Amino acid sequence: MLPGPDYRHGSNAFGYALGIPTFWIGTAAPGPASVAEAALAIESGMCTTVVIASGQAQVHTDKDSVAPWTRPENEFVECWGLMTPAEFALSAREYMHRFSVTQEQISYVASVIRNNGHRNPEAVYHGRGPFTTEDILASRMIADPYHLLDCCTTGEGGSALVLTSAERARDLPNRNVRVLGGAWDSWGPTYTHPPTYDRTAMWGRKAADAAFARAGLDRADIDVYELYDNFSWEIIRYFEALRYCGVGEGADFVAGGAIEVGGRYPVVTDGGTMSHSHTGESQRIQRVVQAVRQLRGTSAANQVADAETAIVAQIGDVVLLGAD
């Protein structure tokens, strides 16, 4: 299975080019959902080993504008400026209004993630910090409430994973990481309908409930939180949607070092899309890759001590991983 912009066609072409007589192809988006789908396929006997891979290069060539995938040409969208930062800013600003959350509380999240990248020798932003909340707020406004450093960056590269059965994995040299549970949900066509707060605030809750039920874990059992950090408020939204705190309580929940490495809920430990890289589709796979590294104790930086379990969440997709 080779996720990409055209998952099924790309996988078919890739499998044929390898000369494989027949093969299974998944349909889930790359990242947590494709990992959960692949695990189900292996468990059911449809296949024995799955490759999930994606990469991107020479896509973002117009350096004077936002990345092309953030400005789609859907009907009644591009001419009104509803590019990705503006879309995600809608729900963030409404949340701040409803629950009296300040700009500083939102941008604190970005400072934590960018500092993780600052300490990571593999990250694009390595050595460019440290960052304070004031640094985030001092960067130029992109789409209120998001400043430049509240938003993800762009880059080139790729990510890949190999999944197989537990029996086959026992013969491999690295520490095994097990898929404990996963699920995904959706709310409707993105880039066509605005992702308002009421539509998207709890996006991923049903998936998380299903994943935790399958894994037999409580929320408190998780050690590492590899969440998709396309914009700073999204991390606050995740903790509320995933039932770690009440609705409207997320900004206080993440404050005071709680989400920093060494805190109880360390997030986005490689620097994520804000300061490690954003390589298009493959960055969602990178969230899973980093979770695996944490559970194996091989993170290039920001290693969480004695990490045994991890959650990876990307918008509405959730997968739980555990070290054998």
MOUR-V555980 format. One record per backbone hydrogen bond with DSSP energy under -1.0 kcal/mol. CO is the residue of the C=O (numbers start at 1). NH is the residue of the N-H. E is the energy in kcal/mol with one decimal. If there is no record, write none. Layout:
CO_NH_E, CO_NH_E
//
This chain:
6_10_-2.8, 7_11_-2.3, 8_12_-2.4, 9_13_-2.4, 10_14_-2.2, 11_15_-2.8, 12_16_-2.2, 13_17_-2.2, 14_18_-1.6, 15_20_-1.8, 16_19_-1.2, 29_34_-1.1, 31_35_-2.0, 32_36_-2.3, 33_37_-2.5, 34_38_-2.4, 35_39_-2.3, 36_40_-1.9, 37_41_-2.1, 38_42_-2.4, 39_43_-2.5, 40_44_-2.1, 41_46_-1.9, 50_163_-2.8, 52_161_-2.5, 54_159_-2.3, 56_157_-2.1, 59_61_-1.2, 61_63_-1.4, 62_65_-1.7, 67_70_-2.1, 68_71_-1.4, 70_84_-2.1, 74_77_-1.7, 77_80_-1.5, 77_82_-1.6, 78_81_-1.5, 81_83_-2.1, 83_87_-2.4, 84_88_-2.5, 85_89_-1.7, 86_90_-1.1, 88_92_-1.4, 89_93_-2.7, 90_94_-1.9, 91_95_-2.3, 92_96_-2.3, 93_97_-2.0, 94_98_-2.6, 95_99_-2.3, 96_101_-1.6, 102_106_-1.4, 103_107_-2.6, 104_108_-1.7, 107_111_-1.8, 108_112_-1.9, 109_113_-2.1, 110_114_-2.7, 111_115_-1.8, 112_116_-1.6, 113_117_-1.7, 114_118_-2.2, 115_119_-1.5, 117_120_-1.2, 118_127_-2.1, 120_123_-1.8, 123_126_-1.5, 125_128_-2.1, 132_136_-1.6, 133_137_-2.2, 134_138_-1.7, 140_148_-2.5, 143_146_-3.5, 146_142_-2.8, 146_143_-1.8, 147_150_-1.8, 148_151_-1.4, 150_232_-1.5, 157_56_-2.7, 159_54_-2.0, 161_52_-2.5, 163_50_-2.9, 165_169_-2.4, 166_170_-1.3, 168_171_-1.3, 169_172_-1.9, 176_324_-2.4, 178_322_-2.2, 181_320_-3.2, 183_318_-2.8, 189_193_-1.6, 194_196_-2.1, 196_200_-2.3, 197_201_-2.6, 200_203_-1.8, 202_205_-2.5, 204_208_-2.6, 205_209_-2.7, 206_210_-2.2, 207_211_-2.5, 208_212_-2.9, 209_213_-2.0, 210_214_-2.3, 211_215_-2.3, 212_216_-1.6, 212_217_-1.5, 218_221_-1.6, 219_222_-1.4, 224_311_-2.3, 225_227_-1.2, 225_268_-1.8, 226_313_-1.4, 230_152_-1.6, 232_235_-1.1, 233_237_-2.3, 234_238_-2.6, 235_239_-1.7, 236_240_-1.5, 237_241_-3.2, 238_242_-3.2, 239_244_-2.7, 240_243_-1.4, 246_249_-2.1, 249_253_-2.0, 250_254_-2.1, 255_258_-1.1, 257_260_-1.0, 258_265_-3.1, 259_267_-2.1, 260_263_-3.2, 266_225_-2.2, 268_271_-1.6, 271_275_-2.3, 272_276_-2.2, 272_277_-2.1, 273_153_-2.9, 275_125_-2.7, 276_124_-1.9, 278_155_-2.1, 279_282_-1.2, 280_283_-1.3, 281_284_-1.2, 282_286_-2.0, 283_287_-1.2, 285_289_-2.4, 286_290_-2.7, 287_291_-1.6, 288_292_-2.4, 289_293_-2.3, 290_294_-2.3, 291_295_-2.1, 292_296_-1.7, 293_298_-2.7, 304_307_-1.2, 308_323_-2.5, 309_223_-1.2, 309_224_-1.2, 310_321_-2.8, 311_226_-2.4, 312_319_-2.1, 313_228_-2.3, 314_317_-2.0, 316_185_-1.6, 317_314_-2.6, 318_183_-2.3, 319_312_-2.6, 320_180_-2.7, 320_181_-1.2, 321_310_-2.3, 322_178_-3.4
//
